[in-house]
Amino acid sequence: MEYSNNTPICRRNKHLNEFERSKIEVLSSLGYSPYRIAKMINRSANTVRNEIKRGTVTQIKAGKSTSSYFAETGHIIYKRNRKNCGSKYKLFKCQNFIEHVYKLFYENKHSFDSIVGSCKTNESFAATDMVCAKTLYNYVDKGLLQISNVDLPFKLKRDTKSKRIRFHKRNLGTSIDLRPEIINSRSEFGHWEIDTVIGSKSKEDNVLLTLTERMTRKQIIRMIPSKTADAVQNSLNELFTECGSLYTKVFKSFTADNGQEFSRLSTLEKYSNLRVYFAHPYSSGERGTNERHNGLIRRFIPKGRRIKDYTHKNIIKVQNWCNSLPRKILNYLTPDRAFEDQIRELFYQ
């Protein structure tokens, strides 16, 4: 049989299959060399040699021992070896790190990514004594940790429904379509997203006013008596007074939804350089940072629970927790630290 002497283009990174092993068995029984077989099945010669060595069985026939390659034997040994492939679990080697994960996850309610990122940044553990966040999630899926998928706040709540932009039914002010790119890119400090969080659906219950700074993810939570425009304006005025002369540099813009409680928000533009923009209806993703933080608040104040049942001290505790959570997008700094760095720059200026 004739064949080319040129080296074939081999199928790289592909394991031999049962059909190819059958070919090797037939050709080797005809006395073909491994090199010749490799040319015919478009494989590396070393691959064929290793396969023949792996699947060769010694048999005794008529008192004589003979060695022959069997495709079935080679495939059984291949499957057995495959079970031992891959990296081994580091669960026992990283036991101290796993205990640290349990503590921060249950006591401080930190995410896996936040825990791993802060440990790397602070060098709390050596790299060989840790596993990555993806590995922790894999351990949860395999039931190797004392944490299940039900315990993960967002794992079972992913919304995959498609979104569409709706037109404004009421015109409360400047549309988000006209918001400058410097705000959209989060490259400038002082631009906030604003929203309200309700507890029970009662007009007698208090409401939380939440503000999130887009660049540093700093969260401000204020309890207000009602979900009205007057209550929102009074709370913002108190906040501006607390900031003193820096308030025009700390608060440069607000992005709000089309709720009636923000109907008077645009009046702030008359008395300062502060700009106000309104997102499209039913487009909470345009204020994604603020909505994400509102979800964090729900860990402590579930839907339907009366906000009046919580004290101002409780609300401050929730606010401090949000601002002390290390964030991957901030290179695992906390929002408090990132916000303080920006305020320090303003003082230097």
N, C-alpha and C positions, 0 to 999 in steps of 0.2 A: 504494500500500500504506500502510495506516495504522499508526502506532506511537505509543507514549506519549512525551510530552515530559519525563517524569520521568527523572532520572538513575538508571540501573539499579545494582543491587548487583553489582559486578564480582567475578570470581574473582581474588582477590589472591594474589600469590606463586605463580602457576601459569603456566608458559610455554604459548604456543600449540602446539597439536598439529597433525598433518597434516590431520585432518578440518576443523578450523577454518580452516586456510590454504586448503583447497579451497573452503570457503564464501566466503572473502574474494576468491578468484580469480573465482568465478562472479558474485558481486554487483558487484565492481568492473568486470567486463566489461559488465555491464548499465548502467553509468554511475552507480551509487550512490556517494554521498559517503562518506568515511571515518567521519564522525560517524554517518551513518545505518547503516552496516555495524556499527559498534560497538554501537549500540542493539540490533540484531537478534541479534548473537552474545553479548550480555551481556559486553562488554569495554570497556576504556577507549578513548576516541577516539585518544589518543596512541599506544597500543599498536598500533592498526590502521594509523595513519599511518606509524609506524616500520617496520612489517612490509611495507607496500606499497612504501616507499622501498627497503627491503632487497632485495626480490624482483623489483623492476622491471627488465626487460630491454629494450634498444633493438634493434629489428629493422628491416631494410630490405625493404620489399615494393613491388614495381612501381616501384622507383626512389624511393620515399618512405620516410623513417624514421618508425617508430611505436614508442611505448613501451607495454608491457603488463606487468602483474604475473602471475607464474607461481608457483603454490604449491610446485612441485618445486624451483625455484631458491631460493625463500625458505627452504625446509627444509634444503637443502644448505648454504647460508651460515650458517644457525643452528647446524647441527651442527659446522661448521668453527670458528665463534666459541666454541662451548662447550668446545672442546679447550684454549682459551687462558684459560679461567676458573679461578678459585681462586688461592690464594697460591702463589708460586713457592718452590722449595726453597732453604733458607738454608744448604745444606751447605758451600758454599765460603766464604760470608761468615762462618760460625761455625766456621772450621777450627780455631782455637785452642781453642775450647770442646770440639769433637769430640775433639781430641787429649787434652784433660783428662779427658774421659769414658773414653777408651780406657785411660788410665793408672789411674784409680780403679777401673774395672771389672775389669781383668785383674790389677793388682797388689794392690789392697786389697779386691777382690771386693764392691764396693758396688753397690747397685741403681741403676737410672736415676733413680728418684724421689728416692733419698737424695742422689745427686750433684747433681741439679738444685736440690733444696730447700736443701742446704747452700751452694751457690753463690749462691742468692738471699739467704739469710740473712747470709752473710759478704760479699756484694757483690763476689764475686771477678770477675765479668764484668758488663758492662752488659747491660741487658735486650735491647737490639737485637742483641747478639752471642751470644745463647743461643737454644735451642729448649726447649720443655717436654718433660716425660717422655713424654707421649702421642706427640709427634712423633718422639722417638727410637725408640719401639716401632714406629711406622709405617715409619720408615727401615729398621729391621731386617726387617720383613715384605716390603719392596720390594727388599731386598738392596743398600741404599745404604751400609751400614756394614760394617766388618770384624768384625761380630758377627752371629751367626745365632741363630735361635730355640733351637737345641740348646744354645747357650752360656748361655741364661737358665735359672737354677736351677728356677723354678717354672712357667714358661710351659707346659711339656709335662706337668706333673704335677698339674693341677687335678683334684680328686676331686668329681664331680657326683652321686655316689650319695646317696640319701636316708638320713637317720639316724633311729634310734628309740631311746628311752630304755629301758633294761632295769632290772629290779629287782635289788637286792643279794642275792647268794647268801651272802655272809658279812658280818657286822656288825662292822666294825673301829672304829666310833665314830660321831660325829655326821654325818648326811647333809648334803650340800651344799644340800639344800632348806631347811635351817634356817640357812643362812649369812645374816648381816644385810645389809641393802641397802647400808650404807656400804662394805662390802667389794665387793659386786657392782658398785657404781658407780665404784670405783677413786678415790674422793675422799679417802681417808685413806692415809697412808704406813704401811708396816710389815706388809703382808699379802703372803704369798709362796705361790707354787705350787712343788711339789717333785716330782721324778721321778728315775728312774735310766736311764742309757743304757749298753747292753751293746755289746761289740765282737764277739768270736767267741762262739759258743754253747758255752762251756766253763766248768766250775765252777772251773777253776784260773786263769782270766783275771780281771783287775781290772775294776771297774765305775766309771762316773762318776755321782756324785750331783750333780744340778743343781737350783738354786733360782733362781727368777725373781720379783723384786718387781713386783707388779701395777701400781703407779702409775708408777714410774720406769723399768721394764723392766731394772733392774740384774740381771745374771746372775752367779751364783756357781757355780763348777765345782770339785768335789773328787773326787780319785781315792780310791776305797775298795777294800779287798782282795776283797770278795765282795758278792753281792747278798743280804745277810741283814739281819735286823732289828738285830742287834748292831752290824754295821759301820755302818749308818745312824745308830744312836744315838750311837756313839762319835764319828763325824764331826761330828754336830750339837753334841755337848758341847764339842768342840774349837772349833767356830765360836762358840759362846756365850761361851766363855772369852776368845777373841780380842776380842770386842766389849766385854767388861768390864761396867761398870754400865749401859751403854746398851742392852744386849741386849734388855731387856724392852720398850723403845720401838722398837727396830729390827725385832724379830720379835714381831708381835702375833697372827699366825695363819698356819697352813699349810693348803693345799688339796692333797690327794694322791689317787692312784688307789687301787685295792683290792689292790695287790700285797702279797705276804706280807712284803716287806722293810719295809713301813710298819705292820705289825701292832702294834708297840709305840709308835707315834707318839703315841697318845692319852695315854700315861702322862705326857707333858710337861705336861698340863693340871693334874696334881696338885701340881706344884712351882712353878707360875707362873701368870700370867694369860693365857698363850698359849693360843689356841683352835685345834683341829684339825678339819678338815672333809674328808669323803671324797666324791669324785665318783661318779656312777652308773657301773656297769660298761659298758665299750665306749663311753664318752662322752668321748673325749679332747678334744673341743671345749670341755668345761667347764673345762679347764686349757689353753686355747688359747695363752696367752702362753708358757707353759713348753714346750709342744709345738713352737711356732714356733721357739723358741731351740734346742731339740734338733735341729731341722732345719738350723739354721745350723751346729751342731757337726758334722753329717754332711758338711759341705763339706770338713772337714779330717780327720775320722775316719770313713771309709766303713763301712757295715755289713759285718761279717765280718772286719774288721781287728782284730788283737789290741791291746787297750788297753795291755797290758804293754809293747808295743813303743814306747810314747810315754813320754817323761820328764815329770816335774812341770813342767819349764820349757816343754815343748810345750803342756801343758794351760793354763798361765798365759797363754801367747801366744794361744791360742784364746779364752780368757776376756776378755783385753784387747781383742781384735778385736771381739767381740760388744758390749762396753761402749763402744767408740769409734765405733760405726756410727751416724751421724745418723738420727733417726727422724722421720717425718712427723707421727706422733701426738704427739710431744713438741715440735712446732714446729721440727723439725730440730736440736734439742739432742741430745747424746749421752746414753745412760743414765748414764755416769759423772758428767756435769755435773748432770743432774737429781737423781741420788742425793746428790751432794755438797751441793747446795742444801738438800735435806731434812735432812741431817746437821747442816749449819750452823744451821738453825732449831732443832734439838734442843739444840745447845750454847747458843744464845741463851736458850732457855727454862730 
